Amino acid sequence: MLIDCHQHLWPERLVDALRRRTTYPYLRGWTLYLPGEPPYEVDPHAHDVEARRTREIAEGKESVILSISSPLGMEYLESAELLDVWHESGLALGDPYRIWASAHVAEPDPDGLAKVLVEDRVAGVQLPATALAEPAAIERLGPLLQEAERAGKPVLVHPGPAPACDPEVPSWWPAMVPYVAQMHSAWLAWHVAGRRQHPLLRIAFVALAGLAPLHHERLSARGGALGPLDPYVYYETSSYGTRAIDALTRVVGVDPLVHGSDRPYAEPADPGLGDAFRHALFTANPRHLLTGEPR
């Protein structure tokens, strides 16, 4: 059976809550408005829960873990209303869906996160890369990271809000420039400070950490070092294909790679690197990330 560690699906209650808002993030009909990105035309069929469920089951998914998209910036809002709606409506979706919890990062509430993490359908907590962008940020969010560690559940690091871009840039610019840079920063911050502070925490970086580990030679040339491979750091594959996955495997090996599709923004894909690799990527490694049990 297959596990998809990263998809997006908006329950109806969350859509309604976004439409009621008068400040970012908000929806008007199916057009999403964010401060740092051009208006985005959401495909309503992509958030048809029953159609998506039917598709996942037909594809043989044992578990699909849904993420609230951190570029929306919900983790930074003064009110926790949208996060509460996400948790309540996401948990009600039923099989094969589970969710990544979200947490307020401007004023961390570890007690509130702990209450969410006890839910069986909560796989772990997602944090925006923008909130983990430097070693000091790892310490500032330490109470949230400690709650995940205490619960025995992993952390997923996802790109956060993009800064305002020149309106003339292409629509793909935020995904290719600030998102990738955010993932680099968060991965390097964890490399410097995270493991030392949280020795048992399992942590996964979306989009292969923006390919940050491939820069290990430059890191060494500038006075750093990749160091020994960390058995509790994982790299989720969304938006990347065979060449990038193969290249990262040559640096970090097979065991840290876990499948995530980022559906509906990208689709599940098998990199075609053999049956053993397929089993590791889609089944064994995700189970290890989610449970800590041996592969």
Secondary structure, DSSP 4 states (H G I P E B T S, - for coil): -EEEEEE----HHHHHHHHH-SSSSEEETTEEEETTEEEEE--GGGG-HHHHHHHHHHTTEEEEEE---GGG-GGGSS--HHHHHHHHHHHTS-TTEEEEEE--SSS--HHHHHHHHTSTTEEEEEEEGGGGSSHHHHHHTHHHHHHHHHHT--EEEE--PPPP--TTS-TTHHHHTHHHHHHHHHHHHIIIIIHHH-TT--EEEGGGGGGGGGGHHHHHHTT----SPPTTEEEE-TT--HHHHHHHHHHH-STTEE----BTTS--------HHHHHIIIIIHHHHHHH----
